[in-house]
């Protein structure tokens, strides 16, 4: 685990984004803000002799709502609700009560998953991120990842139990680190503008990481099944998937979207693409976007520039598009567009000679 995940070294995401981090000196106003995601019924400072202070950002990442909050120690009670929560501490320790049991969640030791239920929290300091995911969305993603053969137990039951996920458990440390890094990436992506996050589909990545944390069986799924026994899409199914991708290249597409459209597991989908195209599904998607971009650059509309064409092919960051385009085509998008305009100008001059 990178040392940046230890106390005092990792900055909370989103709080410094303009218009997102909201300061409160009244615990009830803080409770009203958080209640837009989780219904808070009671919020009290744990130290009544010190002024209450808190800074909070509620960020819509798509199918995931992130609540980043930092400030005074508090006692909080919530009503029952529909969202699952993955609780990521950045400092201190929180004692969470859920369904008659109490779980501690100290930074550097664990993250905590809680299903939809009424909750109570007492912490030593408020400093963390809550990822709120609808239970049905979590289950749908798990079903897609497991594929037609499943994992040998009821997914809904497995996913709707409180779990304290310890970093030292096999495989957990790397996944937890990836969750933290993804939140940092989401924070950085916001600097590119509000349209970047939906296109990146980081919400799908966060949900998939949560599923892998909760269902370790999925990590061994690839070694537990042989390819010939995997459920493979028919040529018609794969053709339908490729046609769907072509029709949606300008839109956000996640790996879960591809699995759902293909109606097969991640394992099978990855295998089919490597056998046929020598790459992963997401690599093939990027290649198709870059091929479409080259076609558009060779036939630009009047006044159309590189950034407009990049956006129409599903890119939300110009530097990423420029890097990928040059790597695939051997020249920059700007160079190709200049060549095209120069050629068009020469053709126009020749036709009037």
C-alpha positions, -999 to 999 in steps of 0.1 A, spaced: 0 0 0 14 34 -9 25 54 21 2 82 10 -27 63 24 -16 67 59 -29 93 84 -20 129 77 -6 123 43 -37 119 21 -59 149 13 -96 145 14 -110 149 -22 -135 174 -34 -134 198 -5 -112 224 -23 -132 223 -55 -149 257 -61 -185 257 -50 -183 222 -35 -168 224 0 -194 240 23 -184 252 57 -208 248 87 -207 260 123 -242 246 130 -245 208 133 -281 209 122 -273 227 90 -246 201 84 -272 174 90 -296 190 65 -268 189 38 -259 153 44 -296 143 45 -298 149 8 -280 115 6 -286 98 40 -315 108 63 -298 121 94 -322 123 124 -297 134 151 -264 152 149 -246 164 180 -210 175 187 -192 152 210 -174 181 227 -201 207 237 -174 231 250 -158 237 217 -173 254 186 -186 231 160 -170 233 126 -173 211 95 -166 212 58 -185 189 35 -188 183 -2 -216 161 -18 -205 150 -52 -226 131 -78 -203 107 -96 -232 91 -116 -244 59 -99 -223 67 -68 -227 97 -45 -196 107 -26 -198 126 6 -165 140 18 -166 156 53 -140 169 77 -144 186 111 -155 182 147 -161 149 163 -198 141 162 -226 116 173 -250 109 144 -280 88 140 -297 81 107 -331 67 97 -334 36 75 -325 43 38 -319 26 5 -282 32 -1 -253 9 8 -222 28 21 -185 22 17 -169 42 45 -133 54 38 -115 70 68 -89 96 62 -81 103 98 -92 91 133 -116 63 140 -154 59 138 -176 35 158 -206 25 137 -236 7 150 -257 -12 125 -283 -40 131 -273 -44 167 -236 -46 162 -208 -21 165 -178 -18 141 -148 4 145 -131 18 114 -97 33 121 -77 49 94 -48 27 81 -66 -5 92 -99 -9 75 -127 4 54 -163 -4 64 -193 -15 43 -228 -10 56 -260 -21 39 -292 -1 39 -302 3 76 -305 28 103 -271 37 117 -254 54 146 -219 69 145 -195 82 172 -161 93 160 -129 108 173 -127 132 144 -148 137 113 -125 130 84 -135 106 56 -155 98 25 -188 79 23 -196 62 -11 -233 58 -14 -245 32 -38 -281 20 -44 -284 -17 -33 -301 -28 -65 -272 -12 -86 -246 -30 -65 -264 -63 -70 -269 -58 -107 -231 -51 -112 -222 -81 -91 -245 -103 -112 -229 -90 -144 -194 -95 -131 -202 -131 -119 -217 -140 -153 -243 -167 -160 -226 -193 -137 -226 -171 -106 -204 -177 -76 -222 -205 -58 -241 -184 -33 -269 -158 -32 -254 -125 -43 -280 -103 -28 -276 -119 6 -238 -118 4 -238 -81 -6 -263 -69 20 -244 -78 52 -222 -54 72 -185 -61 66 -154 -46 81 -128 -50 54 -93 -52 68 -63 -41 48 -41 -71 59 -66 -96 44 -54 -112 12 -59 -90 -18 -77 -63 1 -49 -39 5 -44 -34 -33 -82 -29 -39 -85 -4 -10 -56 15 -25 -73 15 -58 -105 30 -43 -86 58 -27 -67 65 -59 -99 65 -79 -114 92 -56 -82 112 -61 -86 108 -99 -123 120 -96 -112 150 -77 -86 159 -104 -111 152 -132 -134 178 -118 -108 204 -126 -114 196 -163 -151 207 -159 -183 190 -148 -187 171 -180 -156 150 -175 -168 128 -147 -198 112 -165 -177 103 -195 -150 87 -174 -175 64 -157 -155 63 -124 -188 54 -107 -187 20 -125 -151 15 -114 -159 23 -78 -189 0 -78 -169 -29 -93 -141 -23 -67 -167 -25 -39 -181 -57 -53 -146 -72 -54 -139 -62 -18 -172 -78 -7 -170 -110 -29 -134 -124 -28 -147 -154 -49 -148 -131 -79 -111 -126 -78 -105 -164 -81 -132 -168 -107 -107 -167 -136 -86 -195 -122 -116 -216 -112 -131 -219 -147 -117 -233 -179 -124 -214 -211 -142 -242 -227 -167 -243 -199 -172 -206 -198 -204 -192 -213 -193 -177 -246 -212 -152 -267 -222 -164 -301 -208 -147 -332 -241 -129 -335 -240 -117 -299 -204 -104 -303 -215 -87 -336 -244 -71 -318 -220 -59 -291 -196 -43 -317 -225 -26 -334 -237 -12 -301 -202 1 -293 -201 18 -327 -234 35 -321 -224 48 -287 -188 58 -292 -196 94 -283 -211 84 -249 -197 71 -216 -191 34 -218 -180 12 -189 -168 -24 -187 -201 -32 -169 -220 -18 -199 -201 -41 -222 -207 -71 -201 -244 -63 -199 -247 -59 -236 -227 -91 -243 -247 -110 -217 -216 -129 -205 -190 -126 -177 -160 -104 -176 -138 -135 -180 -155 -146 -212 -156 -112 -227 -119 -105 -221 -110 -139 -236 -131 -134 -267 -116 -100 -274 -80 -113 -269 -87 -142 -291 -102 -121 -319 -85 -87 -316 -54 -93 -294 -66 -67 -268 -91 -61 -240 -126 -48 -247 -117 -14 -233 -85 -12 -254 -106 -21 -285 -131 6 -275 -103 32 -274 -90 21 -307 -124 25 -324 -127 60 -309 -94 69 -323 -102 55 -357 -134 75 -358 -115 106 -348 -91 101 -377 -120 97 -401 -136 129 -387 -103 148 -389 -99 138 -425 -134 151 -433 -139 180 -408 -170 202 -408 -165 239 -414 -151 255 -382 -146 222 -365 -115 218 -344 -96 190 -327 -114 194 -293 -149 192 -309 -139 161 -327 -123 145 -296 -155 151 -276 -177 136 -304 -156 105 -301 -160 101 -263 -130 120 -250 -133 144 -221 -96 155 -218 -77 170 -247 -43 160 -235 -53 123 -231 -68 124 -266 -37 140 -281 -15 114 -264 -36 84 -275 -40 97 -310 -3 102 -316 5 67 -301 -20 50 -325 -16 71 -356 20 84 -355 11 121 -357 -9 145 -337 -45 153 -343 -36 189 -350 -10 179 -376 -36 157 -394 -62 185 -393 -37 210 -407 -28 186 -435 -64 182 -444 -72 219 -445 -40 225 -465 -50 198 -490 -85 212 -493 -71 247 -499 -48 234 -526 -76 215 -543 -98 246 -542 -71 267 -557 -65 242 -585 -102 240 -593 -103 278 -599 -71 279 -620 
